[in-house]
Amino acid sequence: MRPLFTGPLTVETVAAPIRDLPRRLEGCRIVQLSDFHFDGQCLSLGLLRQVVDRVNGLAPDLIALTGDYVTRETAPIFTLAPYLRQMQSRYGTVAVLGNHDNITLGGRRTILRSLRQVGICALWNDITYPLGDDLPVVGLADFWSRDFYAVPLLDALSPTQPRLVLSHNPDSAAFLASQRVDLQLSGHTHGGQIVLPGLGPVPALTQSLRLSALSRLPFDLPYLNRKCFRILRHWEWASGLHSVGANQLYVNRGLGSYAPGRLGCPPEITVIELRGT
């Protein structure tokens, strides 16, 4: 394990107003985790065990995982999945995959199978109903994949029906702005990893200021070199709750960390409390 500075694990609690929310789901608590990058470098076993303990202590109604369980190689999912099985919730765990889960040939199939074998409802362009028929959970394929077919999936639902959407990449929220998405849960950004007090995530700053010198740096830091601007178009959505037209988007900062680590952007467990409007 290469030591990386991450800061303390943080629990963020967010109230999400949902139009037409069934009364019985008022106060329903969804715990979101994202971007594990469990590869022997980006996420320590110690932090992973802490995450499992903290999640179980929160006694969630539902757990939502929003992708990037591995970084490049698929094999670490076989170690990660038993830890994910230890997390308990009233209605189980739903999950989608991220871009890193779809890199290697056969990787997507292996990760989906491994998650399902430990009892996780892993989705790839699917709809599931862990909270009941009146609040579907839509799990989308990764935005960068050829399988991202969100519109037909959402159109299959009644327009009067509230829905939660899991989509790893928050850029998909712009694509979905014309659809009804009461709450989209995403990750992918790592929160920018370096957040300057009073200024915000470094990628958002460099993007908005168009610092061409930074965008041409030759070394591979996802928040400083030219690759940063291909990772995400909407860096203003790097973390937290956002309005995208009439829709809501929450972006989790994730758990794993690329080198050299995190600054002002600690790994995150999110507790989302559903509220009627």
C-alpha positions in Angstrom: 0.0 0.0 0.0 1.5 3.3 -1.1 0.7 5.9 1.7 -1.6 8.6 0.5 -2.9 11.5 2.6 -6.7 11.4 2.6 -7.9 13.1 5.8 -10.5 11.7 8.1 -13.5 9.8 6.8 -16.5 12.2 6.8 -20.2 11.6 7.0 -22.3 14.1 5.1 -26.0 14.3 5.8 -28.2 15.8 3.1 -32.0 16.4 3.0 -33.4 15.7 -0.5 -36.9 17.0 -1.3 -38.8 14.5 -3.6 -42.0 15.6 -5.4 -44.8 13.0 -5.0 -42.7 11.0 -2.5 -44.9 8.3 -0.9 -45.7 9.3 2.6 -44.4 6.0 4.0 -40.9 6.9 2.7 -40.7 10.3 4.5 -37.4 10.3 6.2 -36.1 7.3 4.4 -32.2 7.2 4.7 -30.1 6.2 1.8 -26.3 5.8 2.4 -24.2 6.4 -0.7 -20.6 5.3 -1.3 -18.6 5.8 -4.4 -15.2 5.4 -6.1 -13.5 2.7 -4.0 -10.6 2.2 -6.5 -9.6 -0.9 -4.5 -6.3 -1.7 -6.2 -3.8 -2.0 -3.3 -2.9 1.7 -3.6 -5.9 4.0 -3.6 -7.9 2.7 -0.7 -6.4 1.1 2.4 -7.9 -2.0 4.1 -8.1 0.1 7.3 -10.2 2.8 5.7 -12.4 0.1 4.0 -13.1 -1.6 7.4 -13.8 1.8 8.9 -16.3 2.5 6.1 -18.1 -0.8 6.8 -18.3 -0.1 10.5 -19.6 3.5 10.0 -22.2 2.4 7.5 -23.6 -0.3 9.8 -23.7 2.2 12.7 -25.9 4.5 10.6 -28.5 1.8 10.1 -29.5 2.9 6.6 -32.7 2.0 4.9 -30.9 1.5 1.6 -27.3 1.5 0.5 -26.4 2.9 -3.0 -23.0 2.3 -4.6 -22.1 4.5 -7.6 -19.2 2.8 -9.2 -15.4 2.5 -9.7 -14.8 -0.5 -7.4 -11.4 -1.1 -9.1 -9.0 1.0 -11.0 -7.6 -1.1 -13.9 -7.3 -4.7 -13.0 -10.5 -6.6 -12.2 -9.2 -9.1 -9.7 -9.4 -6.9 -6.6 -13.2 -7.1 -6.8 -12.9 -10.6 -5.3 -11.4 -9.1 -2.1 -13.6 -6.1 -2.1 -17.0 -7.8 -2.6 -16.9 -9.7 0.8 -16.4 -6.4 2.6 -19.3 -4.9 0.8 -21.5 -7.9 1.8 -20.8 -7.0 5.5 -22.8 -3.7 5.1 -26.3 -4.0 6.4 -29.5 -2.0 5.5 -33.2 -2.5 5.7 -33.8 -2.8 2.0 -30.4 -4.0 0.8 -27.8 -2.5 -1.5 -28.1 -1.3 -5.1 -25.1 -0.5 -7.3 -24.0 0.7 -10.7 -20.6 0.5 -12.4 -18.2 3.3 -13.3 -15.8 3.9 -16.2 -12.9 2.0 -14.5 -15.1 -1.1 -14.0 -15.5 -1.2 -17.8 -11.9 -1.0 -18.9 -10.7 -4.6 -19.3 -12.2 -7.2 -21.6 -14.8 -9.0 -19.5 -14.3 -6.8 -16.5 -17.8 -5.5 -16.5 -19.3 -8.9 -16.5 -16.9 -10.1 -13.7 -17.7 -7.1 -11.5 -21.5 -7.4 -12.0 -21.3 -11.1 -11.2 -19.1 -10.6 -8.1 -21.5 -7.9 -6.7 -24.5 -10.0 -7.3 -23.0 -13.1 -5.7 -22.7 -11.2 -2.4 -26.3 -10.1 -2.6 -25.9 -6.7 -4.1 -28.5 -5.6 -6.8 -26.0 -4.5 -9.4 -27.6 -2.6 -12.3 -26.6 -1.9 -15.9 -29.5 -0.1 -17.6 -32.0 -1.7 -15.2 -34.9 -0.7 -12.9 -35.4 -2.1 -9.5 -37.9 -1.5 -6.7 -36.2 -2.1 -3.3 -38.3 0.8 -1.7 -41.5 -0.4 -3.3 -43.3 0.0 -6.6 -44.0 3.7 -6.1 -40.3 4.7 -6.0 -38.2 2.9 -8.6 -34.4 3.0 -8.6 -32.9 3.4 -12.1 -29.4 2.1 -12.5 -27.7 3.4 -15.7 -24.7 2.1 -17.7 -21.6 4.2 -17.4 -22.0 7.5 -19.4 -18.8 6.8 -21.4 -19.9 3.3 -22.5 -21.7 2.4 -25.7 -24.6 1.0 -23.6 -25.8 4.3 -22.1 -29.4 4.1 -23.1 -31.0 6.3 -20.4 -33.9 7.8 -22.2 -35.8 4.6 -23.2 -35.4 3.3 -19.7 -36.8 6.5 -18.1 -39.5 6.8 -20.7 -40.8 3.3 -19.6 -41.8 4.9 -16.3 -44.9 7.0 -15.8 -44.1 10.7 -15.9 -46.1 11.2 -12.6 -43.9 8.6 -10.8 -40.9 9.8 -8.8 -37.6 8.0 -9.3 -34.1 7.8 -8.1 -31.3 7.5 -10.7 -27.8 6.1 -10.1 -25.3 7.2 -12.7 -21.5 7.2 -12.0 -20.6 10.2 -14.1 -22.3 13.5 -13.1 -22.0 14.8 -16.6 -24.9 12.6 -17.5 -27.1 14.9 -15.5 -26.9 17.5 -18.3 -27.9 14.8 -20.8 -30.8 13.9 -18.5 -32.0 17.4 -17.9 -35.0 17.0 -20.1 -36.1 13.8 -18.3 -37.7 13.6 -14.8 -34.9 12.7 -12.4 -36.0 13.5 -8.9 -32.6 12.7 -7.5 -29.5 11.5 -9.3 -26.6 10.0 -7.3 -23.1 10.2 -8.9 -19.5 10.0 -8.0 -16.5 9.9 -10.5 -15.0 13.3 -9.5 -13.3 12.4 -6.2 -14.5 15.9 -5.2 -11.5 17.3 -7.2 -9.2 15.8 -4.5 -7.6 19.1 -3.8 -9.9 21.8 -2.6 -8.6 25.3 -1.7 -10.3 27.1 1.1 -12.6 29.8 -0.2 -11.8 28.9 -3.8 -13.1 25.4 -4.4 -11.8 22.3 -6.2 -8.6 22.9 -8.2 -10.0 21.3 -11.4 -12.9 23.7 -11.4 -10.6 26.6 -10.9 -8.2 25.6 -13.7 -11.1 24.9 -16.0 -12.8 28.2 -15.4 -9.6 30.2 -15.6 -8.5 28.2 -18.7 -4.9 27.9 -17.5 -3.4 26.4 -20.6 0.0 25.8 -18.9 -1.6 23.5 -16.3 -3.5 21.7 -19.0 -0.3 20.8 -20.8 1.6 19.3 -17.8 3.2 16.0 -18.8 2.7 14.1 -15.5 -0.4 12.2 -14.7 -2.3 14.0 -12.0 -6.0 13.8 -12.7 -6.7 17.3 -11.3 -3.9 19.2 -13.0 -2.9 17.8 -16.3 -4.8 17.9 -19.6 -6.6 14.7 -18.8 -8.5 16.5 -16.0 -10.6 18.3 -18.6 -11.6 15.0 -20.2 -12.5 13.4 -16.9 -15.4 15.8 -16.4 -17.0 18.7 -18.3 -19.0 20.0 -15.4 -16.4 20.4 -12.7 -18.7 22.9 -11.0 -20.6 19.7 -9.9 -17.5 18.2 -8.3 -19.3 17.5 -5.0 -22.5 18.1 -3.1 -26.1 18.8 -4.0 -26.9 20.6 -7.3 -29.9 21.7 -9.3 -29.8 20.7 -12.9 -32.9 22.3 -14.4 -35.8 20.8 -12.5 -33.7 17.8 -11.4 -31.4 17.2 -8.4 -27.9 15.8 -8.5 -25.8 14.7 -5.6 -22.1 14.0 -6.2 -20.2 12.0 -3.6 -16.5 12.7 -3.1 -15.6 9.0 -3.1 -13.4 6.9 -0.9 -10.3 6.1 -3.1 -7.5 8.6 -3.7 -5.1 9.1 -6.6 -1.5 10.2 -5.8 -0.5 12.4 -4.1 -3.8 12.3 -2.1 -6.5 14.6 -0.9 -6.4 18.1 0.5 -9.5 19.7 2.0 -11.5 16.9 0.3 -11.8 14.0 2.7 -13.4 10.6 1.7 -17.1 10.6 2.1 -20.1 8.6 3.3 -23.3 10.3 2.3 -26.5 10.0 4.2 -29.4 11.2 2.1 -32.7 11.7 3.9 -35.7 11.8 1.6 -38.4 14.5 2.2 -41.7 15.1 0.6 -42.5 18.5 -0.9 
